[in-house]
């Protein structure tokens, strides 16, 4: 399976971000990718009011993403925001293309390092997988990476590859934490983990402010926790090949899921 991680720098303009999605999806498809993963908050960057931006899953923004996926015959995973009844929004992954059309709502909200995502975002509750070409893909978002039980739950649902869009908060040691956590979750669940972060805005001379705007370093990790490939901090497209059929052999050699006692 060939997958692409689109390390973009989303703006506060959803229409402009759709153009970015269209361009990167076409480029990934040209390189043979069947799955294209965009970061969390692809629809609109963090650091602005999200309530006026949010759309239902049948709104114009996700509808255009569906057209992009269909036009390029790929599965697109992209972060957006959907409205809720309590005045907040939901941090949602739209997953569409290749016969799939579903969504995952971020379960673990980023109430850490002085940021309170739960003030404006309502949590999801349901671990979610999709199946494409016979491969089951798990879905997780950003802060979810700090919770190994979610990744094991996705593995229990059949996931051999987990996709992780993010808009990772910057700070001392945060790049190292990101790299470590992606590799650790792959090892915990003996799955491939492919993590697509927003690019670091400082690489383009943009002050990120206090919002989690991304640090780059999108990467793919093997079920043994080894980095397969990784981008730097600046915008880019990472295309990687993974073989989900390796996972049963890894789990036979390292049966951490079968050996669980709790």
N, C-alpha and C positions, 0 to 999 in steps of 0.2 A: 504494500500500500504506500503510495506516495502522497505526502501531506505537505502543505505550505503554511508557515507561520508568518502572518503579515504584521510586522512591527511598525505600526503607523503612528503618526502624531495627530490625534483627532483634534478638531477645532470645536468651537461652540456653535457652529453652523451645521445642522444635520444635512442640509442639501449638499454642502461642500464635502461632507464626510461620505455621502453616497457616491460622489465621484471618485473618492479615494478607494472605496470598496470596489467599484466597478473596474478601476484601473488595475488594482492588485489582484482581483479575481481573474481577470483576463490574462495577466502575466503569469499567474500560477498555473492556470489551465494550459497555457502555451508550453509550460515546462512539464506537463504531464501529471500535475497534481489532481487527485480526485476529491480531496478535502482541503478547504482553505479556512484557516482559523484566524479571526481578527480579535483584537483585545476587548476586554471589558470597556464599557463607555465609548464604543465606536460611534454610536449615534450622536453623542455629545460628550465632550470632555467634562471631568469633574471641575469644581471650582466656580460653577454658575448654578442658578436655580434650575432644578431638573423638572419640577412640576409642570411648567409651561411647555417643556420639550416632550414629555411623555406621550406615547400613543398606544392604543390597543393593538393587539397582534394583527388585526385586519386594517390598520391604519396605512397611510401612504408610504411612510418610511419602510416598514417591514415588507410591504407589498412590492416595492421597488427592489429590495434585496432578493426577494423570491425571483423576480424577473432576471436579475443578474445571475443568480445561481442556475436557473433554467437555461439561460442563454449560453452559459459556459459549461453546462453539464457537469457541475460539481456540487458537493455539499458545502454550504457556507455556514460558518458559526460566527456570530457577531453580537457584541454586547449592545443592548438598548435599554430603554426605560419604559415601563408600562404603568398606567395610572392605577391607584387603589381607592377603595371607598373611604379610607380614613384620612385622605389628603396627602399622603406620602406617595412614593412611587415604588415600583418593584424593580430591582436590578436583574434584568432578564437577559438570557442568551437566546437569541433566535437561531434555530437550527433548521435549515431548509435546503432542499435540492435532492436529486437522486431518489425521489420517492418518499422523502422524509419531510415533514413539516410539523415541528413541535417547538417547545421552549423549555428552558430550565430557569427557575427563579433562585437566585443566590440564597443559600441557607444561612451561612455565617456572615454576619455584618461586621464591618471594620470599625469597632469601637475600641480603638487602641492607638497608642502613640499620639494621644491628644486629639484624635479625630473621632467623631461620633456619627457614623453612617446611619445608625438606627433613628436618628432624629428626623431624617427625610426619606428613609428607605425602609420598607416593610420586608421582613424575611420570608423566604420560601420555606418549604417543609419536606419536599419530596426528592430524594435522589433519583436521577434521571439518566437513562441510557438510550441510545439509538443504535440500530443495526444497518450497516451499509456494506453491500457486497459480501455478506456473510460474516463481517467483523462487527462486534459489539463495542461501541464507543461510550465511555463514561463522560459525564459533563461536570465541571466544577468551575468556580470563579474565584480568583484572587485569594482573599483571606481564607477561603475554604482550604487552602493548601496547608494550613496549620492544624488541621483536624484529620489525623490518619484514619479515624473510624469511617469517615465518608468514603475515602478511597477504597477501603476494604469492603464497604457495603456495595460500591460500584462493581468491584471484582466479584462479589457474591452474586451480582445480577448478570454476570457474564462478561464484563468489560475486560478486554485485553489491552486496550489503549484508552487513556483518559486525556481529554482535551481541557486545557486550563487557560482561558482568557483572563487577563489581569490588567490593572492600572496601579502598579505597585508604588507605594509611598516611598519617597527618598529619605535618606538619613544615614547616620553613621552605621556601618555594618549591614545596611539593608540589602545591598546587592549580594553580599555573601550569604545572608539569610535566605534570600530568594533561590539562589543556586543550590544551597544545601537542602532546602525544603522540597524543591522539585525532585531532586535525586532521591531524597529519603522516602517521599510518598511512592515513587516508582518501586523502590526496594520493599517498602512495607506491604504493598499490595501485589507485588510481582507483575506489574503492568508497565507498558510504555506510558510515559507522561510527556505530552507535548504542550508547552506553556508559551503563550503568545502575550507579551507585555506591550504596553504603550512605549514608544521611544522616549528617551530622556529629552524633555523640551530644552534643556540647557545646551544641548548639542546644536540647536538651531537658534541660539541666542534668545530664548524665551524664558522669562522668569516664571517658574511653576507656582509661585505663591505657596500657600499652606496645604493645598489640596493634593491628594495622591494622583500625580499626573504620569507616573511611569519612570522606570530607570533603564528600560531596554533589557538586553541580555535574554531575549527569548531563546529557549533551548528545548532540546529533545533529550530525554533520559531513557535508558534501557531498563528492563525489569530487574537487572542487577544493580541499578543505581549509577550507571556509568553515563556520562554526558556523550551523546552521539555527535551533536553539533550545537553551536551557540553563536548568536549574533553579538555585536558590541552594543553600545548605548544609542547609536544613531539609527534613524529609520532604515528599514531594509526588509528583504523577503528571504526567509530561510526555507528551502525545500529539502525534505528528508524522506528517505525510504525506511519503512519499518516492516518487519515480518511478524505479524501476530501469531503465526504458527510456531514461533519459537517459545511462546509463553508456556505451553504445557511442559516442555522440557525444562524450562527454568523452574517451574513449580514442582516438578519431580525432584530436581536437585536441591531446591530450597523451599520446602513445603511449609512456609510460615502461616499460610492460610489454613492448611489442614491441621497444623500443630497448635492452633489457638486453644487456650483453656478458658478465656474470658470473653 
